[in-house]
Amino acid sequence: MTARMDAKPAIMPLPPMDRARQVTEALATYIGQANLRAGDRLPAERELMTALAVGRSTIREVIRHFQALGVMETRKGSGTYLLKPVTTATIHMPLSFDAVHLRDALLQTLEVRRGIECEANMVAARRRTAADLVVIEEKLDAMERVHLAKGTSGPEDLAFHLAIYDATHNPLFRQLLEQMREAFERFWDEPFDRPDFARRSFPFHRTLFNAIAAQDTEAARRETLKILDVVEEDIKEMSK
């Protein structure tokens, strides 16, 4: 899909300062203003050089930075494409795993996730509104329907957790955890390739919702740990 370039916003020249940082911010601003989406092509390298009044090396440095974050890719002979939305308000973390020691990398990531996710769910329990609960329960109901029909519900499970992160009313929780989960979960097809991965955590999603609805922060922490403990146990079992 090509970028929607009609009535595109102007990219303004930069004063002499930290060129790479400024180009990064300017390009993120442009992507947001132009409403570019995943799959859209960015302006050509020469167009960016002219618009921003910087050299080719600076443009390539910035593109490499975004590539390392996993938000852009360059296709030979075609151009640079957006893989996911970018704005100046979004934090992107370059998370990578050593495939040779995948089990250890997943467990290390889970250690970090456990602390952030417990806190996020506790904050959601304190701050959730009635409207938040409606959305969270809708996602939970959808997850349960799919899980009962298919025995697994990966996308629906993610949607449920993202709704909880949104209920914290702190966008950093969603930004950080969504990226951590994405980096973590893209390895579930290989080497595990197990549709029953973490299936035993299924009942704890309903009890987590109940804790958030009751604004019981300690119960929310406990139910979160139950879910992540199952994930840890399955990683260890399936990677033997």
N, C-alpha and C positions, 0 to 999 in steps of 0.2 A: 504494500500500500504506500503510495506516495504522500508526502506531507501536504497538508492543506495550506498553501502559501498565499491564497487570495487575501488581499488587504493585510499583508503581513506587517507587523510592527517594525519600526526602524531599529537598527543596531547601531548605537552611537559610538564614535571614536573615544578612546580612553586617554586620560592624561598620563604622563610618565610616572609610574609607581611600580607596584608589584604586578607585572603584566600577567603572569600565569593566574594569580589569584583573581585579578580583575576580569580576565577572560572567562574564568570558571563561573564567576557570579553573573557576568553579562550573558553568557550562553544559557545558564539556568533560568535567568529572567526572561530571555527570549523564548525559550521552550514553553514556559508557563504562559506568557502573553499570546503566543501563537497557538496555544492549545494543542501542541503536538502530543501524540499518543504513541503507545507501544506499536512499533512497526513503521512509524513515519520516518522519512529520510530527513536528515539535517541539511542545512545549506552546504554547498560545496566548500572545500578547504580554501580555495582562492577567494570565494565570496566572503567568507569569514575574515580572511586576512585583510581584505579591502575595507570591510565595514568596521572592523575593530582597530585598524591601523597598527597591526602587529605582524611579526614575521611568521613564516611557516613553522619554525621550530616551536614557537609558543603555542600555536594552534595544535600542533601534534602532541605537545606535552599535556595540554588540557584534555584532548581526546583520549590519550592513554590513561589519564587519571580517571575519567569516567568509565573507560573500559575495565579498569581494575576494580571499580565499584560494581561492575556488572550491570550498568544501566545503558551502555551503548555498545555497538559492535560495528566494525568496519568490514564491509564485504568487498573483496577485490574486484575492481572494475565497475563497482556499483555505487559506493558511497558509504557514509556512516549513518546508521539507523538507531533509533531509540528503542531500547528493550523494555523500559518501564518509565513512568512519569518522573519528571525532575522538576523541583522548584527550589528557590533559595531558602525555603523554610523546611526542607526535608534533609534529614541526616541520612547519609549512606555509609555503610561500613563495609570495607573489603574483607569479607569472611572467606577463608579458604581452608581446605582440609588436605591432609596428606593421605592419599588413597592407600598407601602402603600400610599405614597405621590407622585405618579408618575407625576401627572400634574405639581406640583411645581418643581420637579427635572428637567423635560423637559424644563420648562420655564427658570429656572436658567441656564441650559446648553445653551439655545438659547441666553441668554444675553451675555455669553462669546463668543459664536460662531459669534454673530453679529459683534463684534468688530474685531475679527481676519479675518473673511471672507470679510468684507468691505475693510480692509487693503490689503488683498491678491488680491482682484479684482482690486483695484487701482494700486497696484504694477504691476499686469499683464498688465494693460492698458499702463503703462509707458514703460515696458520692452519687451512686446511681439514682436516676430519677424514675418516675413512673413510666415515662416514655422509653427510657433505656431498657427497662424490664420487658416491655412489650417486644422490642426488637430482639433482645437476647432470647426470650422464650420462643419467638418465631423461628430463630435460627436453631435452637435446641430441638424444637418439634420436627423441623426438616431433617436435622441430623438423625434423630431417632427413627423417623420413617425410612430413610435410606438405609440406615444400619440394619434395621430389622428385615428389610427386603433383600439386601445384598450381603450382609455380614460385615460390611466395611463402609466408611463414609468420610474419606479424607477431606475433600473440598468443603463438605458441610461442617465437619469438625473445625476446620480452620475458620469458617465464617462465624461459627459460634464464639470462638475465642476472640476473634477480631471485634465482635460486638461488645464483648466484655471490656477489651482494651479501650474501646471508644467511650465506655461508661465511666472510665477514670476521669474523663475531661482533661486529660493531659496527653497531648498528641505524641509526646516522646515515647510513651509506653508502646503505642501501636507501631511507631516507626522502628524502634529498636527490636521489638519482639517479632514483628512481621518479617524483618530481614533475617533474624536469627532462625526463625522457624523455616523460612524459605531455604536458607543455606543448609540447614539440618535435614530437612525433609527431601531434598532433591537426591539424597543418597539412599532413600528407602527402596527404590526399585532394584538397585544393585548395591551391595551383593545380597540383600535380604530377599527381595522379591516375594514378600509374604503378605497376602491380603489380610491375614489375621494379626498383623503387627499392632500391639497395644490394644487389642480388642477387649482385654479384661478391664480396661479403664472406662469402658462405655458407661456403666452405671454411675460412676462418680461425676459425670457431667451434669446429671440431673441434681445430685446432691450439692454440687458446686453452685448451680443456679439457685437452689433453695437457700443456701447460705447468703448469697448476694441479695436475694429478695428480702431476707430477714435482717439484712445489714449486720450480719454476724461475721466480723472480720476474722476472728480466730477459726471459725468453721470454714471460711473460705480458704484460709491458708492450709488447713488440714486436708481439705478435699483436693486442692491443687497438688499437694505433695503426694497424695494417693495416685493421682493420674501420672505424675512424672516418675514416681517409683515404678509403676508398671512399665513405662517407656524404658527406664534404665534396665529393669530385669529382662525385657525382651531383647534389648541390644546385646546384653551379655549372653543370653541364651542363643540367639540367632547368629552370633558372630563367633561361636565356638569352632 
